[in-house]
Amino acid sequence: MQKLNELFSGGGDGDGDGTTDNFLEDGSEGLCSLSPTQRMYGFAASLAAGLLLMFLSMIVFAIPIKFALLFTFGNVLAIGSTVFLMGAEQQINMMLDPVRIYATSIYIGCVVVALICALLIHSKILTVLAILCETCALIWYSLSYIPFARRMVSEIMIRLCDTEL
């Protein structure tokens, strides 16, 4: 665990005073203060559960309503797993950052629409369309964390979809 903390804190260049500033220990003074090891276990368990739900959703792909429920809850668990690493307040602040506020709102809107289509409307076609939109929104949201990734993907899509010859 110490090696993991050193990796995320910038390496072992320590000054010998025994203090380490790392992302796992920042903001742990809240209502639920977990040790760095507990945070890593929580992150791993939540991410594994989310990925398992997304995998299980592929098994029931022929039943769009069950697929939408498993896939959507898997996505939410996978994205929510980072709350264990950085805390809920910092996660929300990052999601509401001006760079990714639109991607966040579109993703959350697509999650809500997918659940409404699956649970209330019971329309298979609308559910599948909502899941496709949710997946695209999740990819766009994820690209906002990689420098220049959205610009590069936008330029590639413009070149691929350009109708001029």
Disulfide bonds with the S-S distance in Angstrom:
none
